[in-house]
Amino acid sequence: MKKFFELLKTEYIKNMNLKKFIIILFILILSSLTVFKLSEKMYNSFRNYRSSWRISENDVDHYKLNYEKTKMDFQEDTNYETYLKMIREEKFLKLYEVMYQKGYLDPDSKMSEVYNDIIELNNQLPEYEAIINGYKETSDIETTKKEYDKLKEKYDVAYNVLETKNIYKLEQLNLKDYQEQLDKLKQEKENSKDRLIDYKIYYYEQKIKLTNYLIDNKITTDDWQYALSTNIDFYLSTCLMTIPTEEEMNGDYYGANSYDDYVKSYTTKIDKQLKKAKILFQTLDINTRPIIKTSDPSSVFMSYDMKIGFNNIYYMGIVILVITCILLGGIVAHEHKTGSIRLLLANPFKRRKILLSKFVYLILNALIMYLLSLLIFIIIMLITGNIESLLSPQLIINENTIIQTNYLLFIIKNMAIHFVFMSLILTTIFFISTLFLNVSLTVGVATSIIIISSFIPMVMLNTKFSKIFSYIPITFLNYAKYMSDNPKYNLLQTEEYNIYSNLNINTSIITSIILIIIMLLVINIIYKKRDVKN
């Protein structure tokens, strides 16, 4: 063992010095920063809160001119229609000014509703104001004033939501409507012919629960809880399905044997969606942010720090393989080319130990660089203020199961999986170097292996040979890409149409380890019998 460590120390002295270390460290820092910036750009390009309606300065100026013109017309000709036009122009001007100042409006879910509410109210309120201000008569001014106050409250809240994204303020107004709908359905239940009425009752009960959560916690549209609530909304909405009564169907059950079977086909669909909603409710109860998407189109987006974390693992793994290939691709071949192998063989070192020391140094060198890249990543996250999310517990939603995990440990675990496949590539490089004793050939073949291994899995999965993918050891995947909201590409989903359903990480790891051992045994046998020509 002592001689082995002496050989390892010799390899270190021979292949590494301070200048090389500084250059490698600089490359790792530069690469990590590049991955960080590219990931940031990618995240910002596909994030949920993107612009839908862009308002330019010209749009605002247009409404200013319209408003001023209508105001002058009103002063010259005080009539009902001119008054309505002036008030509408004033309200739309306010809307456009807010939109222009904010630069965007989130098109997703309730923010879209907020925008549409404001547009609708901009058209409704002037009618009431005209009556209240005496430009039009009505038989019941008190009812008009009450209706106006109700609409004005919704109008003011909608603007507040538009400016602050405080969705809970709007939910406060919706809560009363939900309760009224729930009470109405409960009263109708006894005499209702609707076989799905219990689901509709459940829907409003859950909507009230969800709304109270948003109100109590003052959730804004920038909070992950809001994104999760839109998911829950999506799943719950299936409860509002409406089907014909048995009398209305008149014996035609659209392929079902009976009306009960027809109803059951719908309740099965609803129950499946509600199971997902219950899981998401659990995440709100635990108050723990999920870190990956589920399989639904309205799903929770992948967090920023998770995306760059997985990108860092994958792309830094490729960078480290390239660096190791260039520096140590000819670790055995170079010894024979220069004749320095004779100096080692002149000492009482067995060829097996010489070979093993070189291989261990190759693997250790790559591992140290990989761990350094993790440290650099953590430092970057610390500097950019994202370190807290790395240390907090987060959730993985796997179909109907919730797995709670420490995010940093989750990253390290996946680094370990990646390093197994990296070691297989490094062993292949070592195998070629020892077999052919040709530095140029080794570096060339090694570079090709690194490039091919990054896209072979995708090619294999999309061909008729995808069934054998579970036995392909080089599954060097970027998990950030494949843990997506699309079941077709989601590693955690088991749907039949998932092209990764054949992927088995454990099988690939075992296959990789077996291949590493076989290659080491083969080159050990060959190297023992090889003549030293130089």
N, C-alpha and C positions, 0 to 999 in steps of 0.2 A: 504493500500500500504506500509505503514511504517513497519508493521509486516512482510509483505512478504519479504522486503529487509533485515530485521533482520534474517529471516530464511535463506535467500541466503548467508548472511554474515557468519552465523553459519556453513552452508555447506562448504564454502570456508575454514574457520578455521579448520574444522574437517578433510577435505580431502586434503588440500594442505599446504606444508611448504617449507622452502627454500631448504632443501635437495632434496625433491621430484622434485621441480622446476628445479634444476641444473641437476638432472638425466634425466628428460624429455627433457630439452634443449640439453643436450649432445646427446641423442638418435636422436633428430630431426636433429642436425647438421651432425651427422654420417650418418644418412639415406639419407639426401640431398646430401652429398658428394658421397655416394655410387650410388645413382640414376644418379648423374652428370657423374660419371666415366663410369658407365654401358652404359648410353646414348651416351657418347663420343665414346666408343668402338663400339657400334651398328652403329653409324653414319659413323665412319671410315671404317667399314666393308662393307657398302653398298653405299658409296659415288661415285659420277660419275667419279672422277679422280682416278681411280684405275689402277694398272699395267696391261698391256697386254703383252708386250714383255720384258722379264727379260734377261738382258745381264750379264753374269758372267765374272770374271777376266780371266777364261780359254778361253772364246770366244775371248777376246781382245788379249790374248797371241797367240792364233791360227792365228789371222790375222797379228799380228806382224811378226811371223815366216814366214808366206806365203809371206808377202811383202818383207822381207829381202831376201828370197830365190829367188823371181822373180827379184828383183833388181840386184842380183849377176848374174843371168842368162842373164839379159839384157846387163850387162857390157861385158859378154863373147860373146854373140850372139845378135848384134844389129839388130833385125828384127821387123817387124810391129806387129805380134801376141804377141811377148814377151813384147813389149812396151805397148800394150793395156792391157795385163794381169797385168803388174806392176802398171799402173795408176788406174785400177779398184781396185786392192788390197789396194792401198794407200787411195782411197776414202772410201772404206768400212771400213778400219781401223779407219778413222776419225769418221765415223758414229757410229761404235761400241764403240769407246772411249767416245763419247758424251752420248750415251745411258747408258753406264756403270756409268759415273759420275752422271747422273741424277737419275739412279736407276729405272726409269719407263718411259713409254710414255702413255699418255692418249689415250685409244683406241676409244674414242667417236668422231664421226663426223669428222670435218676438221683435227683434229690432226692425225687421221688415214690416211687421204688423204696426209698430209704432209709427213708422213713416207713412204707411197707408192710412192710419187713424188721423194723423195730422192733416193729410190731404183732404180726407173726407170732412173733418171738422172745419177746415178752412172754408169749405163750401156751405156747411150747415149753419155755423154760428152767425154769419151776417144776417141771415133771415130772422133769427131771434132778436138780434140787436136792433134791426130795423123796426120790429114790432115794439120792443121795449122803449126805444127812443122816439116813438110816435110817427114813424114814416109809413107805418101800415097798421090798420086796426085789427083787433081780434076780439072774439066774444069772451075769452077766458085769459086775461092777462096774467093772473096768478099762476095758472098751470104752465104758461109759457115761460115765466120767470124761473119756476122750479126746474123745468126741463133745460133751460139755458144754464142755470147754475150747475146742473149735473154734467152737461156737455163741456162747460168751461173748466170744471175740475179735471175732467179727463184730458182736455186740451193742454192745460198747464202741466199736468203730470207727464204727458207725452213729451212735451218740450224739455222737461227736466231730465227725462230718460235719454232723450236725444243728446243733451249736453253733457250728462254725467255718467250715462250707462247704468244708472241705478235702477235695475229692472224691478227690484222689490217694491218700488213706489207704484209702479203700474200694477203689480200683482195685488197690491192692497185693494185696488178698485175691482179686480176680477173676482176676489174672494167672495164677495156678496152674491155675484151672479152664479158662481159654482154652487153655493149653498142653496140658492133658490131652485136651481135645476135639480139638486139632490132631493130636496123636500118634495118637489113636484113628482119626481119619479117614484119615490116611496109611496106617495098617495095613490098613484096610478097602478102600482104593482099588482094589487089584488085582482083587479079587473082587466089587466093588460093581456093581450094575446101575443105580445112580443116575447119569444122564448129567450131572447138575449138581454132582457131588461135587467137581470141581476148584474151582468157585466157593465151595463151603463151606470148602474148605481155604484158599483165598485170603482168605475172610472172617476166619478165626481168625488168619491171619498178619498181616492188617492191624489186627485188634483188638489183637493183642499189640504191634504197632508204635505204635498210638495210645495204648494204656494206658501203655507205657513213656515216651512223650512226656509224658503227664499226670503220671506219677510223678516223672520226672527234673526237670520244671519246677515241681513242686508247685502245680499249677493248682487254683484254687478256683472255685466256681460263679459268682463275681462277675467272673471274668476273661473277656475276649473269646475267648480260646482255648477255654474250656469251651463257649461257645455254638457255636463252630465245630466242636468235637468232636461235639456232638449232631447237627449237620448231617451230618458224615461218617458217624456211626453210622446215621443214617436212610438214606443212600445205600447203605452197605455191607449193610444188613439185607436188601436184595433178593437177596443171594447165598444166603440161607437158604431160597429158594423150593424147594418140593418138588413134583415132578410124578410121575404114575403111570409104571410101567415099560411097555414095549411090550406085554408079555403081559397086564398088567392092563387095558390100553385095549381089547384084543380087536378091533383094526381100526377103532375109532371115535376119530378124531383131532380131533374138534370143529371141523370145517371145513378142517383142513389136509390136503394131498394125501398126506402120509406122516408117519411118526413123526419123521423127521429134521426135516421142516418144522415140526412141532409143537414140537420141542425148540428149534429156531432162533428161533421166535417169542418164547420165554422168554429165550434167551441175548441176543437183541437188546435186550430191555428191561433186562436186568441190565447189559449193557455200557454202555448209555446212562447209567445211574445211576453206574456205577463211574468213568466219565469225569469226572463232576462231583465225585466223592469225591477223585480224583487232583488235581484243581485245588485243592480245599480243603486237601489235604495239602501242596501247594506253599506255600500261605499260611502254614502252620505252620512249614515249613522256612525260609522267608524271615523268619519272625517279624514279619510286617507286618499290622496290623489292617485288615480290609476295612471300607469305609465305606458300602456299600449292601447291600441284601438281594439274594439270588438268587431264583429263581422257585419256590422250594419252601416248603410250609407250615411246615416245621421250620427255616426259614432264619435266618441271622444277622440280628439286629435292627439297624436303622439307629442309628448312634451319636448320642448326645445332642448333641454339638457340631456334627455335620453337619446335623442337623435344624434347629437354631436358626440355623445359618449360611445355609441355603437359605431359611428363613422370613424372615431379615433381608433377603436380596436381594429377595425378592418383595414383602413388605409395605412395606419402606422405599421400594421403587420406586413403589408406589401412593401412599404419603405424599408423596413428592417430586413426583410428577405433580400431585397436588392442590394442594400449596403453589405450584408453578410456575404452575398454571392460575389460581389466585386472584391471585397477584402480577403475573403477566405475560401473562395470557390476552388482555388488550386492549392488548398492547404497540404494535400499529399503530393499532388503532381509537381508543385514547385520545388519540394525537397529533392525529388529525383532529377528534375531538370537542372538544378544548380549543383547537385552532387552532395549537398549538405546532409543527406540521409546517411552517408557513410560515417559521419561524425557520431550520429546517434547509435548506429549499429556497432560502432567500435566500443561503445560502453556496454556494460552488462544489462542491456534492456531487451526484453523480449519484444518481438515484432507485434505481438498481440497487444501489449501495453502501449507501445508507441502509437499504434492505430487508434486504440481506445482513447488515449489522452487527447489526440487531435480531434476525435469526434466529440468528446465531452467539452473541449474548449469551444468548438464550433457552436454547440447547443447553448452552452453557458453564455457565450458572447451575445447570441440572439436574445436569450432570456433577459439578460441584464439591460439590453437596449429596450426591450419591450416594457420592462418595469420602469425604466427611466421615462419612457413615453407616457406611462400612466401617471407618474409623478408630475411631469410637465403639464399633463391634462388637468390634474387636480389644482395645480398652481394657477393655470389659466382660469379655471372655474372660480377660484378664490378671488382673483383679481377682478373678474367680471361680475362678481356678486352672486354667482350661482351655486356656491359651495353648500349652502344650506339644504338644497334639494338633493344633493348627493348623499347626505347623511341621514335624511329623514326616511321613515318607512313609507313604501309606496306599494301599489297593488298591481298584480297582473290578473286580468280577467280572462280566464280560459274557459270559454263556453259557459257552463253553469257552475264553475268553481272560481273562488277568489283565492289567490295566493298572495300573502303579504310578504314583502321582502325588503331588505335594506338595499337601496339602489346601488351604492358603491360595491357591496358584496356581489350584487347581481352582475355588475360590470366585470369584476375580477373573475367570477365564475366563468363568464363567457370568454374572457381572455385566456383562461386555462384551456377551454375547448378549442379555441383558435390555435393555441400554441401546440396542441397535439398535431394538428394538420400542418402547421409551420414546420414542426420537427420532421414530419414525413418528407416534406419538400427538401429540407436541409439534409436529411439522410440520403435522399436521392442524389443531391448534389455531391455529397461525400462519396457515394457509391461510384458515380461517374468519374470523379477525380481519381479515386484509387484504381479503378478498373482500367482507364485509358491513359492515366498519367500525362494528360494533355491539358494545360491551363486554359488555352483559348477555347477548346472544345467544351470543357467543363463550364466555363462562364457563359458561353453561347447557349448550351443546352439548358443550363440552370435558369437563364433569363427567359427562355421560351416556356419552361415549366411554370414559372411564376405568372407569366402573362396568361397562359392557357388555363391554369388552375382557377383564375379569377372569373372566367366565363364558361368553362366546361359544364359546371352544374346546371346553369340556365339552359344550355344547349341540350343537355341530356334530358332534362325535365320536359322539354317541349317536343320530344321525338317519340316514336313508337317504342323506343328502347328504354323508356323512363322507368319501367319495372325493375330494371337492374340497378337503378340509381342508389338504392339502399346499400348496395355492396361496393359503391365507388368511394374510396377513402378520402379523396381530395374534395371534401365539402367545405371549402373555404368561402363561406357566405358572409355577406354583410347583413346581419340580423336586423338592422334598422330598416333595411329595404323590405325584407320579407315578413317582418312582423307588422303587417299593414292592415287596413280595414277591409281589404279585398280577400274573401275566403280563398280565392284562387292562389294567392301568394302568402297566406298566413300560416306560419309554422305551427301555431297552436290550434288550428282548426282541423276538424276531421271530416269535413264534407267530402262526398265522393268526387266532386269536381275540383278538389284542391290538387294542383299539380305537384305539391310537395308532400302528398299523403304517403308517398313511398320513402320519403326521407326519414332515416332513423339515425339520429346523432350517435347513440350508443353503439350501434352496429358499425358505423363509420369509424368511431374511435378505436374499437376493438380491431377492426380490419387494418387500420393505420399502424397500431402497435405491432401486430403480427408481421406486417410488411417491413417495418423498421428492423425487427429482430431478424427476419430472413435475410435482408440486405446486409446487415452487420455480420451474420454468420458466413454468408457467401464471400464477402470481401476479406474476411479474416482468413478463410481457407486459401483464397487466391493469393493474398499478400504474403502468407507464410512461405509459399512456394516460389515467389517471384524473385528473379535474379536482379541484383543491382548492377546496372550496366555502366553507370558513370563512375 
